[in-house]
Amino acid sequence: MPTMNDVALAAKVSTATVSHVLNGTRVVHPDTVRAVNEAIAKVGYTPNILARSLARSASSTIGVAIAAVSNHYFAGTVHAIEAECSRLGLAMLFVDTHDDPAQELRAVKTLHQRRVDGILLAPTADPERRALNYLQAANLPTVLVDRLMSKNFDQIGVENVASTAQMVAHLIGHGHRRIGFIAGAQGLSTTAERLQGYRDALVQAGLPWDASLVRDGQSMIEPARAAVAELLALRRPPTAIVSANNLMTIGAASALRDARLDIPAAMALVGFDDFDWADYFEPRLTVMAQPVKDIGLRAMKLLNKRIKTPDGARQTVRLAPTFVVRRSCGCA
């Protein structure tokens, strides 16, 4: 069976250098890393992951607890996390939280019991914050993804307030004065921040706040569909709608179709989150696109750094989304 020494001879480096490349215990020049990896493939060396993890009390495994199956938005983020884990030589254990607080708590407990070195978590709207309290008490390296719920953890997401205000201002620029807003699940930071952006844009334009134009879409398709139906039933319905996530945008578009209202002639529609088929809708959807792959990559780098250096101030990182103007807002 090939040994580490065989790898060192093939790569023309010391066994210590091979060890540093495998364990990430020292910065190694990229050319040397490439030579070592090529030598590993050439001689067919298989590192003894179990022995290494026992020796340094680490499992070389990270846990991911995100509702990626029920929310398509997270799929790209999880894919980027998996790719970075592969690059770093780490294994990834994934558990879908289904955006359910009880399932979220079970997920983080299960991952902790599996001795993961750290966890990436998209928190649910749990008023008791049970999973977050558990992770903090366990002192397990954790990075919160998308939903920035606690400065006691490293966390990464996008800027939500100004970006939502930009979407609303765009509709105001098209002449709309009654703009409906479909809000996400209560208790999420993203919901509160995007609602704030909606209000800020109204204030900036000198438009009045009308609570009847705001409806709870619960971050899901069917509730958003019902919310739009409620807006259409108002004595003075809106002429444009802003949806605060991708699933609710689908629900809103479906409700407008059922009402036989043309988008954007009879009702303009914009939404937070881009998704694969947004460019294939008729009309093509105007959205605020989040850098989902970059979020996943940066989240993994934050977690890897926290695992290696457990102490120190926690970081909150916000990335800029991109306003993708298509046709549903009324632009040609």
C-alpha positions as CSV (number, residue, x, y, z in Angstrom):
1,M,0.0,0.0,0.0
2,P,1.4,3.4,-1.0
3,T,2.7,5.5,1.9
4,M,3.1,9.2,2.6
5,N,6.8,8.7,1.9
6,D,6.0,7.4,-1.6
7,V,4.0,10.6,-2.2
8,A,6.9,12.8,-1.0
9,L,9.4,11.0,-3.3
10,A,7.0,11.3,-6.3
11,A,6.4,15.0,-5.6
12,K,10.1,15.7,-4.7
13,V,9.2,17.2,-1.3
14,S,9.5,16.3,2.3
15,T,7.0,14.1,4.1
16,A,6.4,17.1,6.4
17,T,5.3,19.1,3.4
18,V,2.9,16.3,2.3
19,S,1.5,16.3,5.8
20,H,0.9,20.0,5.8
21,V,-0.9,19.8,2.4
22,L,-3.1,16.9,3.7
23,N,-3.9,18.5,7.1
24,G,-3.9,22.2,6.2
25,T,-1.6,22.9,9.1
26,R,0.6,25.3,7.3
27,V,0.4,27.6,4.2
28,V,2.0,25.8,1.2
29,H,2.8,27.3,-2.1
30,P,0.0,26.5,-4.7
31,D,2.6,24.9,-7.1
32,T,3.7,22.6,-4.3
33,V,0.1,21.7,-3.4
34,R,-0.6,20.9,-7.0
35,A,2.6,18.7,-7.2
36,V,1.6,16.8,-4.0
37,N,-2.0,16.3,-5.2
38,E,-0.7,15.0,-8.5
39,A,1.7,12.6,-6.7
40,I,-1.2,11.4,-4.5
41,A,-3.2,10.5,-7.6
42,K,-0.1,9.0,-9.3
43,V,0.9,6.6,-6.5
44,G,-2.6,5.9,-5.4
45,Y,-2.2,7.0,-1.8
46,T,-5.3,7.0,0.4
47,P,-4.9,9.1,3.6
48,N,-6.1,7.5,6.8
49,I,-8.8,10.0,7.6
50,L,-9.9,8.2,10.8
51,A,-6.4,8.1,12.3
52,R,-5.8,11.7,11.5
53,S,-9.1,12.8,13.0
54,L,-8.5,10.9,16.2
55,A,-5.0,12.3,16.5
56,R,-6.2,15.9,16.3
57,S,-9.7,15.4,17.7
58,A,-11.3,16.4,14.4
59,S,-13.4,14.6,12.0
60,S,-12.7,16.5,8.8
61,T,-16.4,16.7,8.4
62,I,-18.7,19.7,8.5
63,G,-22.5,19.7,8.9
64,V,-25.0,21.7,6.8
65,A,-28.5,22.3,8.1
66,I,-30.5,24.2,5.5
67,A,-33.9,23.9,4.0
68,A,-32.5,23.3,0.5
69,V,-35.1,20.7,-0.7
70,S,-38.2,22.8,0.1
71,N,-36.5,26.1,-1.0
72,H,-34.8,26.1,-4.4
73,Y,-32.9,29.3,-3.5
74,F,-30.6,27.4,-1.2
75,A,-29.7,24.7,-3.7
76,G,-27.0,26.8,-5.3
77,T,-25.5,27.8,-1.9
78,V,-25.3,24.1,-0.8
79,H,-23.7,23.2,-4.1
80,A,-21.0,25.8,-3.6
81,I,-20.5,24.6,0.0
82,E,-20.0,21.1,-1.3
83,A,-17.5,22.2,-3.9
84,E,-15.4,24.1,-1.4
85,C,-15.5,21.1,1.0
86,S,-14.2,18.9,-1.8
87,R,-11.4,21.4,-2.5
88,L,-10.4,21.4,1.2
89,G,-10.6,17.6,1.5
90,L,-13.6,17.8,3.9
91,A,-16.7,15.6,4.0
92,M,-20.1,17.2,4.2
93,L,-23.1,15.9,6.1
94,F,-26.4,17.5,5.0
95,V,-29.7,17.6,6.9
96,D,-32.7,19.5,5.5
97,T,-34.4,21.5,8.3
98,H,-37.6,21.9,6.2
99,D,-37.7,25.4,7.8
100,D,-39.2,23.7,10.9
101,P,-37.8,24.7,14.3
102,A,-38.2,21.3,15.8
103,Q,-36.5,19.6,12.9
104,E,-33.8,22.3,13.0
105,L,-33.0,21.4,16.6
106,R,-32.9,17.7,15.8
107,A,-30.7,18.4,12.9
108,V,-28.0,20.3,14.8
109,K,-28.1,17.8,17.6
110,T,-27.6,14.9,15.2
111,L,-24.7,16.7,13.4
112,H,-23.1,17.4,16.8
113,Q,-23.4,13.8,17.8
114,R,-21.7,12.8,14.5
115,R,-18.7,14.9,15.7
116,V,-18.7,17.4,12.9
117,D,-16.0,20.0,13.2
118,G,-18.5,22.8,12.5
119,I,-22.0,23.6,11.2
120,L,-23.4,25.9,8.5
121,L,-27.0,26.8,9.4
122,A,-29.8,28.8,7.8
123,P,-31.8,29.5,11.0
124,T,-35.6,29.0,11.1
125,A,-38.1,31.4,12.5
126,D,-38.0,29.9,16.0
127,P,-39.0,32.5,18.6
128,E,-37.2,30.4,21.3
129,R,-34.0,30.1,19.2
130,R,-33.5,26.6,20.5
131,A,-31.0,25.5,17.9
132,L,-28.9,28.7,18.2
133,N,-28.9,28.3,22.0
134,Y,-27.8,24.7,21.7
135,L,-25.0,25.5,19.4
136,Q,-23.8,28.4,21.6
137,A,-23.9,26.2,24.7
138,A,-22.0,23.4,22.9
139,N,-19.4,26.0,21.7
140,L,-19.5,24.4,18.2
141,P,-18.1,26.5,15.4
142,T,-21.1,27.7,13.5
143,V,-21.8,30.1,10.6
144,L,-25.3,31.4,10.0
145,V,-26.2,31.5,6.3
146,D,-28.6,34.0,4.6
147,R,-30.5,34.8,7.8
148,L,-28.4,37.0,10.1
149,M,-30.1,36.2,13.4
150,S,-27.3,36.6,16.1
151,K,-24.0,38.4,16.4
152,N,-22.9,35.6,18.7
153,F,-22.0,33.7,15.5
154,D,-20.2,34.3,12.3
155,Q,-22.9,35.0,9.7
156,I,-23.1,35.8,6.0
157,G,-26.0,37.0,3.8
158,V,-26.9,39.9,1.5
159,E,-27.8,43.5,2.0
160,N,-31.6,43.5,2.1
161,V,-32.9,46.9,3.1
162,A,-31.4,49.1,0.4
163,S,-31.8,46.5,-2.3
164,T,-35.5,46.1,-1.6
165,A,-35.9,49.8,-1.6
166,Q,-34.3,49.9,-5.0
167,M,-36.9,47.5,-6.4
168,V,-39.7,49.6,-5.0
169,A,-38.2,52.8,-6.3
170,H,-37.9,51.2,-9.7
171,L,-41.7,50.6,-9.7
172,I,-42.3,54.2,-8.4
173,G,-40.2,55.3,-11.4
174,H,-42.7,53.6,-13.6
175,G,-45.5,55.7,-12.1
176,H,-46.9,53.2,-9.5
177,R,-48.2,54.8,-6.3
178,R,-50.0,51.8,-4.8
179,I,-47.5,49.0,-4.4
180,G,-48.4,45.8,-2.7
181,F,-45.8,43.9,-0.6
182,I,-45.8,40.1,0.0
183,A,-43.7,39.6,3.2
184,G,-41.9,36.4,4.1
185,A,-42.2,34.2,7.2
186,Q,-42.4,36.2,10.5
187,G,-39.4,36.0,12.8
188,L,-36.8,35.9,10.0
189,S,-34.2,38.7,9.7
190,T,-34.7,38.7,5.9
191,T,-38.4,39.4,6.3
192,A,-37.9,42.3,8.7
193,E,-35.1,43.9,6.6
194,R,-37.0,43.6,3.3
195,L,-40.1,45.1,4.8
196,Q,-38.0,47.9,6.1
197,G,-36.6,48.5,2.6
198,Y,-40.2,48.7,1.3
199,R,-41.1,51.3,3.9
200,D,-37.9,53.3,3.3
201,A,-38.7,53.6,-0.5
202,L,-42.2,54.9,0.2
203,V,-40.9,57.5,2.7
204,Q,-38.2,58.6,0.2
205,A,-40.8,59.1,-2.5
206,G,-43.2,60.9,-0.1
207,L,-45.8,58.1,-0.4
208,P,-48.1,57.1,2.5
209,W,-47.8,53.9,4.4
210,D,-50.8,51.7,3.9
211,A,-50.9,48.6,6.0
212,S,-53.6,47.1,3.8
213,L,-51.1,46.8,1.0
214,V,-48.8,44.5,3.0
215,R,-49.7,40.8,3.2
216,D,-48.0,37.8,4.9
217,G,-46.9,35.2,2.3
218,Q,-45.1,33.0,4.8
219,S,-42.2,32.5,2.3
220,M,-44.3,29.9,0.5
221,I,-46.2,29.6,-2.8
222,E,-49.7,28.9,-1.7
223,P,-49.9,31.5,1.1
224,A,-48.4,34.1,-1.3
225,R,-51.1,33.1,-3.8
226,A,-53.8,33.7,-1.3
227,A,-52.1,37.0,-0.2
228,V,-52.2,38.4,-3.8
229,A,-55.9,37.4,-4.0
230,E,-56.5,39.5,-0.9
231,L,-54.7,42.5,-2.4
232,L,-56.8,42.2,-5.6
233,A,-60.0,42.2,-3.5
234,L,-59.2,45.6,-2.0
235,R,-61.5,48.5,-3.0
236,R,-58.4,50.1,-4.3
237,P,-56.0,47.3,-5.3
238,P,-52.3,47.9,-6.0
239,T,-51.0,48.4,-9.5
240,A,-47.7,46.7,-8.7
241,I,-46.5,44.0,-6.3
242,V,-43.1,43.3,-4.7
243,S,-42.5,39.7,-3.5
244,A,-39.9,39.1,-0.8
245,N,-38.7,35.7,-2.0
246,N,-38.7,33.3,-5.0
247,L,-41.4,30.9,-3.9
248,M,-43.8,33.8,-3.2
249,T,-43.0,35.3,-6.6
250,I,-44.2,32.1,-8.2
251,G,-47.4,32.2,-6.0
252,A,-48.0,35.8,-6.9
253,A,-47.6,35.2,-10.6
254,S,-50.0,32.2,-10.4
255,A,-52.6,34.3,-8.6
256,L,-52.4,37.0,-11.3
257,R,-52.7,34.4,-14.0
258,D,-55.8,33.0,-12.2
259,A,-57.3,36.5,-12.1
260,R,-56.5,36.9,-15.8
261,L,-54.4,40.0,-15.2
262,D,-51.7,40.7,-17.7
263,I,-48.2,41.2,-16.3
264,P,-47.0,44.0,-16.5
265,A,-49.8,45.8,-18.3
266,A,-52.4,45.3,-15.6
267,M,-50.1,44.5,-12.7
268,A,-46.3,44.9,-12.5
269,L,-44.4,42.3,-10.5
270,V,-40.9,42.2,-9.1
271,G,-39.3,39.8,-6.6
272,F,-36.4,39.0,-4.4
273,D,-34.2,36.0,-5.5
274,D,-33.4,34.9,-9.0
275,F,-34.0,31.3,-10.0
276,D,-33.2,29.2,-13.1
277,W,-36.6,29.6,-14.8
278,A,-37.2,33.3,-14.0
279,D,-35.7,34.1,-17.4
280,Y,-38.2,31.7,-19.1
281,F,-41.4,33.1,-17.5
282,E,-43.7,35.1,-19.7
283,P,-43.1,37.8,-19.1
284,R,-39.5,37.4,-18.0
285,L,-39.3,38.2,-14.3
286,T,-37.5,41.3,-12.9
287,V,-35.7,40.2,-9.7
288,M,-33.1,41.0,-7.1
289,A,-30.5,38.2,-7.6
290,Q,-28.5,37.0,-4.6
291,P,-24.9,35.8,-5.2
292,V,-25.9,32.3,-3.9
293,K,-22.6,30.6,-5.0
294,D,-20.5,33.3,-3.4
295,I,-22.5,33.1,-0.2
296,G,-21.8,29.3,0.0
297,L,-18.1,29.7,-0.8
298,R,-17.6,32.6,1.7
299,A,-19.6,30.8,4.4
300,M,-17.4,27.7,4.1
301,K,-14.3,29.9,4.3
302,L,-15.6,31.6,7.4
303,L,-16.4,28.2,9.0
304,N,-13.0,26.8,8.2
305,K,-11.3,29.8,9.7
306,R,-13.5,29.6,12.9
307,I,-12.7,25.9,13.3
308,K,-8.9,26.6,13.1
309,T,-9.2,29.7,15.4
310,P,-12.1,29.2,17.8
311,D,-11.5,32.5,19.7
312,G,-11.9,36.0,18.4
313,A,-14.6,38.4,17.4
314,R,-17.4,37.0,15.2
315,Q,-17.9,38.5,11.7
316,T,-21.0,39.6,10.0
317,V,-20.6,39.7,6.2
318,R,-23.1,41.2,3.8
319,L,-22.7,40.8,0.1
320,A,-24.4,43.0,-2.6
321,P,-27.2,41.5,-4.6
322,T,-27.8,42.4,-8.3
323,F,-30.9,44.0,-9.7
324,V,-31.8,42.0,-12.8
325,V,-34.3,44.1,-14.9
326,R,-36.4,42.0,-17.3
327,R,-40.0,42.7,-18.4
328,S,-42.4,41.9,-15.5
329,C,-41.7,45.4,-14.0
330,G,-42.9,47.2,-17.1
331,C,-39.5,47.7,-18.8
332,A,-39.4,47.0,-22.5
